[in-house]
Amino acid sequence: MSKEEKVREWLMIAEEDLDVAALCFKGSKYLHCAYMCQQTVEKALKALITANGQTPNPIHDLYSLAEDAEVDESLTTEQKFFLRALTTYAIAARYPERKKRLYSLCKQEEAEKIMRSTEVFMLWVKGKISEKLLQGKQ
């Protein structure tokens, strides 16, 4: 499988996760929506790492993945905060005592904000991927 095919595969899975996040939001499953947004961003960053010619590590920390993708220095302060906050949903949502706390925090307004930020971040990552793949063809 070529690098471009691997990148497309990661992005396809990321888009599916974003679709599931939207379904969760419509069904008022806000914590699950946030979790699927985390999954979306994780896979998008892994697509970028792949576009860089590397194999992504099997980790869930979004800021660490941004470092691995070599984009951490180009992130805005808002994006850095978003990645760190969103990582919480990958880890804490798996443990009952932490999940209860997240349920109380992740209401409709918060989930909607996370969805919007995820969509914007996905576009940003796709732009970075396009740049990287174009550089590789020159």
PAZAPA-4460 file (N, C-alpha, C; in steps of 0.05 Angstrom, whole numbers, plus 32768, in hexadecimal, padded with zeros to 4 digits):
% residues 138
    n_x    n_y    n_z   ca_x   ca_y   ca_z    c_x    c_y    c_z   seq   type   mol
   8011   7FE8   8000   8000   8000   8000   8012   8019   8000     1      M     A
   800C   802B   7FEE   801C   8044   7FED   8017   8056   8005     2      S     A
   8029   8069   8008   8025   807D   801E   800B   808C   801A     3      K     A
   8004   8094   8002   7FEC   80A3   7FFD   7FD3   8092   8003     4      E     A
   7FD4   8078   7FFD   7FBE   8066   8004   7FBB   8063   8022     5      E     A
   7FD1   8061   8030   7FD0   8060   804E   7FC4   8079   8059     6      K     A
   7FCC   8090   804E   7FC2   80AA   8058   7FA4   80AB   8053     7      V     A
   7F9B   80A3   803B   7F7E   80A3   8034   7F6F   8091   8047     8      R     A
   7F7B   807A   804E   7F6D   8067   8060   7F69   8074   807C     9      E     A
   7F7E   8081   8087   7F7C   808E   80A0   7F66   80A4   809F    10      W     A
   7F66   80B4   8089   7F53   80C9   8087   7F36   80BF   8084    11      L     A
   7F33   80A9   8075   7F19   809D   8072   7F0D   8094   808E    12      M     A
   7F1E   8088   809E   7F16   8080   80B8   7F0F   8098   80CA    13      I     A
   7F20   80AD   80C7   7F1B   80C6   80D6   7F00   80D2   80CE    14      A     A
   7EFA   80D2   80B5   7EE0   80DD   80AB   7EC9   80CC   80B6    15      E     A
   7ECC   80B2   80B6   7EB7   80A1   80C1   7EB3   80A7   80DF    16      E     A
   7EC8   80AB   80ED   7EC6   80B1   810A   7EB8   80CC   810D    17      D     A
   7EBD   80DF   80FC   7EB0   80F9   80FD   7E92   80F6   80F7    18      L     A
   7E8B   80E5   80E4   7E6F   80DF   80DF   7E61   80D3   80F7    19      D     A
   7E6F   80C1   8105   7E64   80B4   811D   7E61   80C9   8133    20      V     A
   7E74   80DB   8135   7E72   80F0   8149   7E59   8101   8144    21      A     A
   7E53   8107   812B   7E3B   8117   8124   7E22   8107   812B    22      A     A
   7E22   80ED   8126   7E0B   80DD   812E   7E07   80DD   814C    23      L     A
   7E1D   80DA   815B   7E1B   80DB   8178   7E10   80F6   8182    24      C     A
   7E19   810B   8175   7E10   8126   817D   7DF1   8128   8178    25      F     A
   7DE8   811F   8161   7DCC   8120   815A   7DBC   810F   816E    26      K     A
   7DC7   80FA   8178   7DBA   80E8   818B   7DBE   80F0   81A8    27      G     A
   7DC9   8108   81AC   7DCE   8113   81C7   7DE1   8102   81D7    28      S     A
   7DF3   80F4   81CA   7E08   80E5   81D8   7E21   80F5   81D6    29      K     A
   7E22   810A   81E7   7E36   811E   81E4   7E52   8115   81EC    30      Y     A
   7E54   8104   8201   7E6E   80FA   8208   7E79   80E7   81F2    31      L     A
   7E68   80D7   81E7   7E71   80C6   81D1   7E78   80D6   81B8    32      H     A
   7E6A   80EC   81B4   7E71   80FF   819E   7E8E   8109   81A2    33      C     A
   7E94   8112   81BA   7EAF   811C   81C0   7EC4   8107   81BD    34      A     A
   7EBE   80EF   81C6   7ED1   80D8   81C2   7ED6   80D3   81A5    35      Y     A
   7EC1   80D3   8194   7EC5   80CE   8178   7ED4   80E6   816A    36      M     A
   7ED0   80FE   8174   7EE0   8114   816A   7EFE   8110   8170    37      C     A
   7F04   8106   8188   7F1F   8100   818F   7F2A   80EB   817C    38      Q     A
   7F1B   80D7   8176   7F23   80C2   8164   7F28   80CD   8148    39      Q     A
   7F17   80E0   8140   7F1A   80ED   8126   7F35   80FB   8124    40      T     A
   7F3B   810B   8138   7F54   811B   8137   7F6C   8109   813A    41      V     A
   7F6A   80F4   814A   7F80   80E1   814D   7F87   80D5   8132    42      E     A
   7F73   80CC   8123   7F78   80BF   8109   7F81   80D3   80F4    43      K     A
   7F77   80EB   80F6   7F80   8100   80E3   7F9E   8106   80E7    44      A     A
   7FA6   8107   8100   7FC3   810C   8106   7FD3   80F4   80FE    45      L     A
   7FC9   80DC   8101   7FD7   80C4   80F8   7FD9   80C4   80DA    46      K     A
   7FC6   80CF   80CC   7FC8   80D2   80AF   7FDE   80E5   80A8    47      A     A
   7FE1   80FA   80B7   7FF6   810E   80B2   8012   8102   80B7    48      L     A
   8014   80F2   80CD   802D   80E4   80D3   8034   80D2   80BC    49      I     A
   8020   80C4   80B2   8024   80B2   809B   802D   80C1   8082    50      T     A
   8021   80D8   807E   8029   80E9   8067   8046   80F2   806A    51      A     A
   8050   80F4   8082   806C   80FB   8087   807F   80E4   8083    52      N     A
   8073   80CC   807C   8083   80B5   8076   808A   80A5   808F    53      G     A
   807C   80AA   80A5   8080   809C   80BE   8069   808A   80C5    54      Q     A
   806D   8077   80D7   8058   8066   80E1   804F   8072   80FC    55      T     A
   8035   8077   80FE   802B   8083   8117   802E   8070   812F    56      P     A
   8035   807B   8146   8036   806B   815E   8019   8065   8167    57      N     A
   8015   804F   8174   7FFA   8048   817E   7FF4   8056   8199    58      P     A
   7FF2   8071   8197   7FEC   8081   81AF   7FD3   8091   81A9    59      I     A
   7FC9   809D   81BF   7FAF   80AC   81BD   7FB2   80C9   81C4    60      H     A
   7FCA   80D1   81CE   7FCE   80ED   81D6   7FD1   80FE   81BD    61      D     A
   7FBE   8110   81B9   7FBD   811F   81A1   7FD4   8133   819E    62      L     A
   7FDD   813F   81B3   7FF4   8151   81B1   800D   8142   81AA    63      Y     A
   8011   812B   81B6   8028   811A   81AF   8027   8112   8192    64      S     A
   8010   810C   8188   800D   8105   816C   8013   811D   815A    65      L     A
   800C   8135   8163   8012   814E   8154   8030   8151   8153    66      A     A
   803E   814B   8169   805B   814C   8169   8067   8138   8156    67      E     A
   805C   8120   8156   8065   810B   8144   8060   8113   8127    68      D     A
   804B   8122   8122   8044   812B   8107   8054   8144   80FF    69      A     A
   8064   814E   8112   8076   8165   810E   8066   817E   8107    70      E     A
   804F   8181   8114   803F   8199   8111   803B   81A8   812B    71      V     A
   8046   819E   8141   8041   81AA   815B   804A   81C7   815C    72      D     A
   805F   81CE   814E   8068   81EA   814E   8057   81FD   813D    73      E     A
   8047   81F1   812B   8036   8202   811B   8019   8204   8126    74      S     A
   8014   81F6   813C   7FF9   81F7   8149   7FF5   8212   8156    75      L     A
   7FDD   821C   8154   7FD5   8234   8163   7FD1   822C   8180    76      T     A
   7FD1   8240   8192   7FCC   823B   81AE   7FB1   822D   81B1    77      T     A
   7F9D   8236   81A2   7F82   822A   81A3   7F83   820D   819A    78      E     A
   7F92   8206   8185   7F94   81EB   817C   7FA2   81D9   8191    79      Q     A
   7FB7   81E4   819E   7FC5   81D5   81B3   7FB2   81CE   81CA    80      K     A
   7FA3   81E2   81D2   7F8F   81DE   81E8   7F7A   81CA   81E0    81      F     A
   7F71   81CC   81C7   7F5D   81B9   81BD   7F67   819D   81BD    82      F     A
   7F7F   8198   81B4   7F8A   817D   81B3   7F8E   8172   81CF    83      L     A
   7F97   8182   81E2   7F9B   8178   81FD   7F80   8172   820A    84      R     A
   7F6C   8184   8206   7F52   8180   8212   7F44   8167   8206    85      A     A
   7F46   8164   81EC   7F39   814E   81DE   7F45   8133   81E5    86      L     A
   7F5F   8133   81EB   7F6B   811A   81F4   7F5E   810E   820C    87      T     A
   7F53   811F   821D   7F45   8116   8235   7F2F   8102   822E    88      T     A
   7F22   8106   8218   7F0B   80F6   8211   7F14   80DA   8208    89      Y     A
   7F2C   80D7   81FF   7F36   80BD   81F7   7F3D   80AB   820F    90      A     A
   7F46   80B8   8224   7F50   80A9   823B   7F3B   80A8   8251    91      I     A
   7F32   80BF   8259   7F1F   80BF   8270   7F05   80B2   826A    92      A     A
   7EFC   80B3   8251   7EE2   80A7   824B   7EE2   8088   824D    93      A     A
   7EF9   807C   8251   7EFB   805F   8253   7EF8   8055   8270    94      R     A
   7EF9   8067   8284   7EF8   805F   82A0   7EDF   806A   82AD    95      Y     A
   7ED0   8058   82BA   7EB5   8060   82C5   7EB6   8079   82D6    96      P     A
   7EC8   807B   82E9   7EC8   8093   82FB   7ECE   80AC   82EC    97      E     A
   7EDF   80AB   82D8   7EE6   80C3   82C8   7ECF   80C8   82B4    98      R     A
   7EC3   80B3   82AA   7EAD   80B6   8297   7E96   80C6   82A3    99      K     A
   7E8F   80C0   82BC   7E7A   80CF   82CA   7E80   80ED   82CA   100      K     A
   7E99   80F4   82D0   7EA0   8110   82D1   7E9E   811D   82B6   101      R     A
   7EA6   810E   82A1   7EA5   8119   8286   7E88   811C   827D   102      L     A
   7E76   810A   8285   7E5A   810D   827E   7E4F   8127   8289   103      Y     A
   7E58   812F   82A1   7E4D   8148   82AC   7E59   8160   829E   104      S     A
   7E70   815D   8291   7E7D   8174   8284   7E75   8176   8266   105      L     A
   7E71   8160   825A   7E6D   8160   823D   7E4F   8160   8236   106      C     A
   7E44   8177   8235   7E28   817B   822E   7E27   8184   8211   107      K     A
   7E0F   818B   8208   7E0B   8192   81EC   7E1D   81A8   81E2   108      Q     A
   7E1F   81BD   81F1   7E30   81D4   81E9   7E4D   81CC   81E6   109      E     A
   7E57   81BD   81F9   7E73   81B4   81F8   7E78   81A2   81E0   110      E     A
   7E66   818F   81DC   7E68   817C   81C5   7E67   818B   81AB   111      A     A
   7E56   819E   81A9   7E54   81AE   8190   7E6E   81BD   818B   112      E     A
   7E7A   81C8   819F   7E93   81D6   819D   7EA9   81C3   8194   113      K     A
   7EA9   81AB   81A0   7EBD   8197   8199   7EBA   818E   817C   114      I     A
   7EA1   818B   8173   7E9C   8183   8157   7EA7   8198   8144   115      M     A
   7EA0   81B1   8149   7EA9   81C7   8137   7EC8   81C8   8137   116      R     A
   7ED4   81C6   814E   7EF2   81C7   814F   7EFE   81AF   8141   117      S     A
   7EF1   8198   8143   7EFB   8180   8135   7EFA   8184   8117   118      T     A
   7EE4   818E   810D   7EE0   8193   80F0   7EF6   81A6   80E6   119      E     A
   7EFA   81BC   80F5   7F0E   81D0   80ED   7F2A   81C3   80ED   120      V     A
   7F30   81B4   8102   7F4A   81A7   8105   7F4F   8193   80EE   121      F     A
   7F3A   8184   80E7   7F3C   8171   80D1   7F44   817F   80B7   122      M     A
   7F37   8196   80B1   7F3E   81A5   8099   7F5B   81AE   809A   123      L     A
   7F64   81B7   80B1   7F80   81C0   80B4   7F93   81A9   80AF   124      W     A
   7F8E   8191   80BB   7F9F   817A   80B7   7F9F   8171   809A   125      V     A
   7F88   8171   808D   7F86   816A   8071   7F98   817D   8060   126      K     A
   7F98   8196   8067   7FA9   81A9   8059   7FC6   81A2   805C   127      G     A
   7FCE   819B   8074   7FE9   8194   807A   7FF1   817A   806B   128      K     A
   7FDE   8167   8069   7FE3   814F   805B   7FE7   8154   803D   129      I     A
   7FD6   8165   8032   7FD9   816D   8015   7FF4   8179   8010   130      S     A
   7FFC   818C   8021   8016   8198   801E   802C   8183   801E   131      E     A
   802B   8171   8031   8040   815D   8035   8041   814A   801C   132      K     A
   802A   8142   8013   8029   812F   7FFC   8032   813D   7FE2   133      L     A
   802C   8157   7FE0   8035   8166   7FC8   8053   816A   7FC9   134      L     A
   805E   816F   7FE1   807B   8171   7FE3   8089   8157   7FDB   135      Q     A
   807D   8141   7FE2   8089   8127   7FDB   8089   8121   7FBE   136      G     A
   8077   812E   7FAE   8076   812A   7F92   8088   813C   7F82   137      K     A
   8093   8150   7F8F   80A4   8164   7F81   80C1   815B   7F81   138      Q     A
***
